[in-house]
Amino acid sequence: MIRIGYAPGAYDLFHIGHLNLLRQAKKRCDFLIAGVVADEVLIEHKGMKPVVPLVERLEIVRNVRHVDAAYPAFTNDKAEIWKDLRFNVIFKGDDWKGTAKGNLLEQRFEVLGVEIIYLPYGQTTSSSTLRRTLKNIDEIASRLRRRHLVADSAFTF
């Protein structure tokens, strides 16, 4: 039987952790589909707007050599996505293992015969950390611009 893998993710601010997850997933299946979560789904379920829009994230992920297909995920319901793609293994970061959401995922897919494989989740770089860094840089730049405007206006006659 051909192993069709599904690796869902936002893949926003693509970094080494994303690459490692896709590389490890491809080693464990014959055909790897990366599910790239749509902007609206990220906003609704995670309360965050991606920095990189969906069409660009799809293009980036589609061009990773470990990925055979990139699929835009317009729902957070992986069972609904399974109806379209019929994958038989899902790859998730090991930060899901033993959690309520991981246990629910396992229960939902056990009846469909879909295996859940948890892969080591690289903690050194994350999109959340990169996003916080960008926000901090923005705040510092904004403060410097305000100081510069105040200093300039003091010399205006």
TINU-608496 format. One record per residue (C-alpha): x, y, z; residue number from 1. Coordinates in pm, whole numbers, m for minus. Each point is the difference from the previous one (the first is absolute). Layout:
REM residues N
node x:X; y:Y; z:Z; k:NUM
...
//
This chain:
REM residues 157
node x:0; y:0; z:0; k:1
node x:125; y:348; z:m87; k:2
node x:48; y:219; z:307; k:3
node x:m152; y:341; z:m61; k:4
node x:108; y:247; z:264; k:5
node x:m162; y:325; z:104; k:6
node x:201; y:267; z:184; k:7
node x:m229; y:290; z:96; k:8
node x:137; y:334; z:111; k:9
node x:m10; y:375; z:m42; k:10
node x:353; y:5; z:m144; k:11
node x:7; y:374; z:68; k:12
node x:347; y:157; z:12; k:13
node x:141; y:m328; z:m135; k:14
node x:296; y:m112; z:212; k:15
node x:224; y:m298; z:74; k:16
node x:m259; y:m162; z:228; k:17
node x:m245; y:m15; z:m291; k:18
node x:267; y:m143; z:m228; k:19
node x:100; y:m264; z:254; k:20
node x:m361; y:m109; z:54; k:21
node x:m59; y:m38; z:m375; k:22
node x:332; y:m183; z:m48; k:23
node x:m77; y:m245; z:281; k:24
node x:m357; y:m51; z:m124; k:25
node x:113; y:m80; z:m354; k:26
node x:232; y:m273; z:134; k:27
node x:m309; y:m172; z:146; k:28
node x:m233; y:4; z:m301; k:29
node x:m2; y:m47; z:m377; k:30
node x:m193; y:316; z:m86; k:31
node x:m4; y:307; z:225; k:32
node x:m273; y:263; z:m6; k:33
node x:67; y:316; z:198; k:34
node x:m326; y:155; z:116; k:35
node x:48; y:376; z:7; k:36
node x:m258; y:158; z:229; k:37
node x:m197; y:289; z:m155; k:38
node x:29; y:350; z:142; k:39
node x:m366; y:4; z:116; k:40
node x:42; y:m331; z:184; k:41
node x:310; y:127; z:182; k:42
node x:m180; y:318; z:102; k:43
node x:m304; y:m194; z:122; k:44
node x:179; y:m280; z:186; k:45
node x:325; y:156; z:115; k:46
node x:m99; y:366; z:12; k:47
node x:291; y:100; z:m219; k:48
node x:34; y:133; z:m350; k:49
node x:290; y:m157; z:m189; k:50
node x:285; y:225; z:m108; k:51
node x:28; y:m181; z:m334; k:52
node x:m327; y:m39; z:m196; k:53
node x:m134; y:m344; z:m93; k:54
node x:91; y:10; z:m371; k:55
node x:362; y:79; z:87; k:56
node x:18; y:m263; z:276; k:57
node x:m140; y:m258; z:m244; k:58
node x:265; y:91; z:m257; k:59
node x:282; y:m24; z:256; k:60
node x:m117; y:m337; z:136; k:61
node x:m77; y:m138; z:m348; k:62
node x:365; y:62; z:m92; k:63
node x:151; y:m187; z:293; k:64
node x:150; y:m313; z:m153; k:65
node x:m145; y:m228; z:270; k:66
node x:m357; y:107; z:m84; k:67
node x:m188; y:m174; z:m280; k:68
node x:m309; y:224; z:19; k:69
node x:m112; y:309; z:192; k:70
node x:m367; y:22; z:90; k:71
node x:m178; y:313; z:123; k:72
node x:m190; y:m92; z:318; k:73
node x:m314; y:213; z:17; k:74
node x:m121; y:m180; z:313; k:75
node x:160; y:m103; z:327; k:76
node x:m194; y:m329; z:m13; k:77
node x:260; y:m254; z:m112; k:78
node x:m266; y:m271; z:m39; k:79
node x:m172; y:224; z:m255; k:80
node x:333; y:42; z:m184; k:81
node x:51; y:m378; z:15; k:82
node x:m322; y:m46; z:m201; k:83
node x:169; y:185; z:m289; k:84
node x:356; y:m130; z:31; k:85
node x:m35; y:m352; z:149; k:86
node x:340; y:7; z:170; k:87
node x:83; y:m291; z:231; k:88
node x:248; y:170; z:230; k:89
node x:4; y:345; z:165; k:90
node x:320; y:162; z:122; k:91
node x:m15; y:236; z:297; k:92
node x:262; y:154; z:223; k:93
node x:62; y:m193; z:322; k:94
node x:m130; y:301; z:194; k:95
node x:m346; y:m147; z:m82; k:96
node x:76; y:m343; z:151; k:97
node x:m196; y:m72; z:319; k:98
node x:m198; y:325; z:m22; k:99
node x:m378; y:26; z:m22; k:100
node x:19; y:105; z:m366; k:101
node x:245; y:m282; z:m80; k:102
node x:m218; y:m259; z:173; k:103
node x:m308; y:124; z:m186; k:104
node x:189; y:m19; z:m331; k:105
node x:103; y:m359; z:77; k:106
node x:m358; y:m100; z:89; k:107
node x:m151; y:160; z:m311; k:108
node x:247; y:m165; z:m236; k:109
node x:28; y:m342; z:161; k:110
node x:m341; y:m93; z:m141; k:111
node x:115; y:112; z:m348; k:112
node x:318; y:m207; z:19; k:113
node x:222; y:310; z:m10; k:114
node x:323; y:m19; z:198; k:115
node x:119; y:303; z:197; k:116
node x:376; y:46; z:10; k:117
node x:146; y:258; z:234; k:118
node x:329; y:149; z:m113; k:119
node x:251; y:189; z:216; k:120
node x:m97; y:364; z:13; k:121
node x:297; y:233; z:m26; k:122
node x:m24; y:258; z:277; k:123
node x:297; y:214; z:m108; k:124
node x:m187; y:192; z:m270; k:125
node x:m373; y:48; z:m22; k:126
node x:m231; y:226; z:m196; k:127
node x:m133; y:135; z:332; k:128
node x:350; y:103; z:108; k:129
node x:70; y:159; z:m339; k:130
node x:m335; y:182; z:13; k:131
node x:76; y:137; z:351; k:132
node x:343; y:117; z:m118; k:133
node x:m152; y:182; z:m297; k:134
node x:m257; y:163; z:230; k:135
node x:275; y:116; z:237; k:136
node x:200; y:147; z:m289; k:137
node x:m314; y:181; z:m121; k:138
node x:m63; y:145; z:348; k:139
node x:359; y:120; z:36; k:140
node x:m5; y:158; z:m347; k:141
node x:m331; y:170; z:80; k:142
node x:139; y:148; z:324; k:143
node x:310; y:124; z:m181; k:144
node x:m215; y:164; z:m272; k:145
node x:m211; y:175; z:267; k:146
node x:313; y:126; z:179; k:147
node x:143; y:122; z:m328; k:148
node x:m324; y:186; z:m84; k:149
node x:m9; y:161; z:345; k:150
node x:366; y:105; z:m29; k:151
node x:m57; y:143; z:m350; k:152
node x:m308; y:197; z:110; k:153
node x:195; y:164; z:285; k:154
node x:215; y:177; z:m260; k:155
node x:m284; y:109; z:m226; k:156
node x:m85; y:373; z:13; k:157
//
